[in-house]
């Protein structure tokens, strides 16, 4: 009988790093960075590298697009 091998997954092999934005990043800069990284989510850090929040591409774009009309 053949031995079954269980794949070994680690944090580095199963996920992509989340992009990080500085608190002073403009909306247009943030959108461009997320597009370049092909990411829909970014961590926001202050000058001391403290995590201050998370922002999604939707958070950035919806206010610019106006109300949704069907």
VOPA-651469 format. One record per residue: residue number from 1; residue in one letter; chain; y, x, z of N, C-alpha, C, CB in turn. Coordinates in steps of 0.2 Angstrom, whole numbers. Glycine has a CB too. Layout:
! residues N
  num  residu  chaine   n_c2   n_c1   n_c3  ca_c2  ca_c1  ca_c3   c_c2   c_c1   c_c3  cb_c2  cb_c1  cb_c3
  NUM       A       A      Y      X      Z      Y      X      Z      Y      X      Z      Y      X      Z
...
//
This chain:
! residues 70
  num  residu  chaine   n_c2   n_c1   n_c3  ca_c2  ca_c1  ca_c3   c_c2   c_c1   c_c3  cb_c2  cb_c1  cb_c3
    1       X       A     -6      4      0      0      0      0      6      4      0      0     -5      6
    2       X       A     11      3     -4     17      7     -5     22      6      1     21      5    -11
    3       X       A     25     11      3     29     11      9     36      8      7     31     18     12
    4       X       A     38      3     11     45      0     10     50      4     12     45     -8     12
    5       X       A     55      5      8     61      9     10     67      4     11     63     14      5
    6       X       A     70      4     17     76      0     18     82      4     17     76     -2     26
    7       X       A     86      2     12     92      6     11     97      7     17     97      2      5
    8       X       A    100     13     17    104     14     23    111     13     21    103     21     26
    9       X       A    115      8     24    121      7     22    126      9     27    122     -1     20
   10       X       A    132     12     26    137     13     31    143     10     28    137     21     31
   11       X       A    148     10     33    155      8     31    158     11     25    160      9     37
   12       X       A    156     17     24    159     20     18    156     19     12    159     28     19
   13       X       A    149     16     12    146     15      6    146      7      4    139     17      6
   14       X       A    148      3      9    148     -4      7    155     -7      7    144     -7     13
   15       X       A    160     -3      8    167     -7      7    172     -2      4    169     -9     14
   16       X       A    177     -4      2    183      0      0    188      0      5    186     -3     -7
   17       X       A    192      6      5    197      6     10    202      1      9    200     13     10
   18       X       A    205     -2     14    211     -7     13    217     -3     12    211    -12     20
   19       X       A    221     -5      7    227     -1      6    232     -2     12    231     -4      0
   20       X       A    236      3     14    241      2     19    248      2     17    240      8     24
   21       X       A    252     -2     19    259     -3     18    263     -1     24    261    -10     15
   22       X       A    269      2     23    274      3     28    278     -3     29    279      9     27
   23       X       A    280     -4     35    284    -10     37    290    -11     33    286    -10     44
   24       X       A    293     -6     30    299     -7     26    298     -8     18    303     -1     26
   25       X       A    291     -9     16    290     -9      9    292    -16      7    282     -9      8
   26       X       A    295    -16      1    298    -22     -2    292    -26     -5    303    -20     -8
   27       X       A    294    -32     -7    288    -37    -10    286    -34    -16    291    -44    -10
   28       X       A    291    -32    -20    289    -29    -27    285    -23    -27    295    -28    -31
   29       X       A    286    -19    -22    282    -12    -21    276    -14    -18    286     -8    -16
   30       X       A    275    -19    -14    269    -21    -11    264    -24    -16    270    -26     -5
   31       X       A    267    -28    -20    263    -32    -26    260    -26    -30    267    -37    -29
   32       X       A    265    -21    -32    263    -16    -37    257    -12    -34    269    -12    -39
   33       X       A    258    -10    -27    253     -6    -24    246    -10    -24    255     -4    -17
   34       X       A    246    -16    -22    240    -20    -22    237    -21    -29    241    -27    -19
   35       X       A    241    -22    -34    238    -22    -41    235    -16    -43    244    -24    -46
   36       X       A    238    -10    -42    236     -4    -43    229     -2    -40    241      2    -42
   37       X       A    228     -4    -34    222     -3    -30    217     -9    -31    224     -3    -22
   38       X       A    219    -14    -35    215    -20    -36    212    -23    -30    209    -18    -40
   39       X       A    217    -24    -25    216    -27    -19    220    -33    -17    217    -21    -13
   40       X       A    217    -38    -14    221    -44    -12    223    -44     -5    216    -50    -13
   41       X       A    222    -38     -1    224    -38      6    226    -31      7    218    -40     10
   42       X       A    231    -30     12    234    -24     14    235    -24     22    240    -21     10
   43       X       A    234    -18     25    236    -17     32    244    -15     32    232    -12     36
   44       X       A    247    -17     37    254    -15     37    255    -11     44    259    -22     38
   45       X       A    258     -5     43    259     -1     49    266      1     50    254      6     48
   46       X       A    268      2     56    275      5     57    275     12     57    277      2     64
   47       X       A    281     15     59    282     22     59    278     26     63    290     23     61
   48       X       A    275     23     68    270     27     73    263     26     71    271     24     80
   49       X       A    262     23     65    255     22     62    252     16     66    251     28     62
   50       X       A    255     12     70    252      6     73    251      1     68    257      4     79
   51       X       A    245     -2     69    244     -8     64    249    -14     67    237    -10     64
   52       X       A    253    -17     62    257    -22     64    255    -29     61    264    -20     63
   53       X       A    251    -28     56    249    -35     53    245    -34     47    255    -39     52
   54       X       A    243    -39     44    240    -39     37    244    -44     33    232    -41     38
   55       X       A    243    -42     26    247    -46     21    242    -47     15    254    -43     19
   56       X       A    242    -53     12    238    -54      7    243    -55      0    234    -61      7
   57       X       A    240    -54     -5    243    -55    -12    246    -62    -12    239    -53    -18
   58       X       A    243    -67    -10    245    -74    -10    251    -74     -5    240    -78     -7
   59       X       A    251    -71      1    257    -71      5    263    -68      1    256    -67     11
   60       X       A    262    -64     -3    268    -61     -7    270    -65    -13    266    -54     -9
   61       X       A    265    -68    -16    267    -71    -23    269    -78    -22    261    -71    -27
   62       X       A    266    -82    -18    267    -89    -17    275    -91    -16    263    -92    -11
   63       X       A    278    -87    -12    285    -89    -11    290    -88    -17    288    -85     -5
   64       X       A    287    -83    -21    291    -81    -27    290    -86    -33    289    -74    -30
   65       X       A    284    -90    -33    282    -94    -38    284   -101    -37    274    -94    -39
   66       X       A    287   -103    -31    289   -110    -30    283   -114    -28    293   -112    -35
   67       X       A    285   -121    -27    280   -126    -25    275   -127    -31    283   -132    -23
   68       X       A    269   -128    -29    263   -129    -34    264   -136    -36    256   -128    -30
   69       X       A    264   -137    -43    264   -143    -46    258   -144    -50    270   -144    -51
   70       X       A    255   -150    -50    248   -151    -53    249   -155    -59    243   -155    -49
//
